[in-house]
Amino acid sequence: MKKRSAREEKAIQTRGRLLQAAEDVFIEQGFVKTTISQIIKHAG
């Protein structure tokens, strides 16, 4: 199995943070009222 580069690992972590943030904001505000900016802000 090929070892992932540091860049690939960081991309995977970023994707995970964004997906978790999206889920959190969707739960709080609902899908329709959620913006990309809110997700990014929540992800830090």
Rosetta constraint file for C-alpha pairs under 8 A:
AtomPair CA 4 CA 8 HARMONIC 5.88 0.50
AtomPair CA 4 CA 9 HARMONIC 6.42 0.50
AtomPair CA 5 CA 9 HARMONIC 6.33 0.50
AtomPair CA 6 CA 10 HARMONIC 6.16 0.50
AtomPair CA 7 CA 11 HARMONIC 6.21 0.50
AtomPair CA 8 CA 12 HARMONIC 6.26 0.50
AtomPair CA 9 CA 13 HARMONIC 6.28 0.50
AtomPair CA 10 CA 14 HARMONIC 6.08 0.50
AtomPair CA 11 CA 15 HARMONIC 6.11 0.50
AtomPair CA 12 CA 16 HARMONIC 6.25 0.50
AtomPair CA 13 CA 17 HARMONIC 6.23 0.50
AtomPair CA 14 CA 18 HARMONIC 6.18 0.50
AtomPair CA 15 CA 19 HARMONIC 6.13 0.50
AtomPair CA 16 CA 20 HARMONIC 6.12 0.50
AtomPair CA 17 CA 21 HARMONIC 6.02 0.50
AtomPair CA 17 CA 43 HARMONIC 5.76 0.50
AtomPair CA 18 CA 22 HARMONIC 6.04 0.50
AtomPair CA 18 CA 39 HARMONIC 6.84 0.50
AtomPair CA 18 CA 40 HARMONIC 6.82 0.50
AtomPair CA 18 CA 43 HARMONIC 5.64 0.50
AtomPair CA 19 CA 23 HARMONIC 6.25 0.50
AtomPair CA 20 CA 24 HARMONIC 6.23 0.50
AtomPair CA 20 CA 43 HARMONIC 7.72 0.50
AtomPair CA 21 CA 25 HARMONIC 6.14 0.50
AtomPair CA 21 CA 39 HARMONIC 5.58 0.50
AtomPair CA 21 CA 40 HARMONIC 7.49 0.50
AtomPair CA 21 CA 42 HARMONIC 5.68 0.50
AtomPair CA 21 CA 43 HARMONIC 5.13 0.50
AtomPair CA 22 CA 26 HARMONIC 5.96 0.50
AtomPair CA 22 CA 39 HARMONIC 5.27 0.50
AtomPair CA 23 CA 27 HARMONIC 6.20 0.50
AtomPair CA 24 CA 28 HARMONIC 6.31 0.50
AtomPair CA 25 CA 29 HARMONIC 5.88 0.50
AtomPair CA 25 CA 30 HARMONIC 7.25 0.50
AtomPair CA 25 CA 34 HARMONIC 6.70 0.50
AtomPair CA 25 CA 38 HARMONIC 7.43 0.50
AtomPair CA 25 CA 39 HARMONIC 6.52 0.50
AtomPair CA 25 CA 42 HARMONIC 7.62 0.50
AtomPair CA 26 CA 30 HARMONIC 4.49 0.50
AtomPair CA 26 CA 31 HARMONIC 4.99 0.50
AtomPair CA 26 CA 34 HARMONIC 6.34 0.50
AtomPair CA 27 CA 31 HARMONIC 7.83 0.50
AtomPair CA 29 CA 33 HARMONIC 5.97 0.50
AtomPair CA 29 CA 34 HARMONIC 6.26 0.50
AtomPair CA 30 CA 34 HARMONIC 6.40 0.50
AtomPair CA 34 CA 38 HARMONIC 6.67 0.50
AtomPair CA 34 CA 39 HARMONIC 7.56 0.50
AtomPair CA 35 CA 39 HARMONIC 6.57 0.50
AtomPair CA 36 CA 40 HARMONIC 6.22 0.50
AtomPair CA 37 CA 41 HARMONIC 6.07 0.50
AtomPair CA 38 CA 42 HARMONIC 6.05 0.50
AtomPair CA 39 CA 43 HARMONIC 6.11 0.50
AtomPair CA 40 CA 44 HARMONIC 6.37 0.50
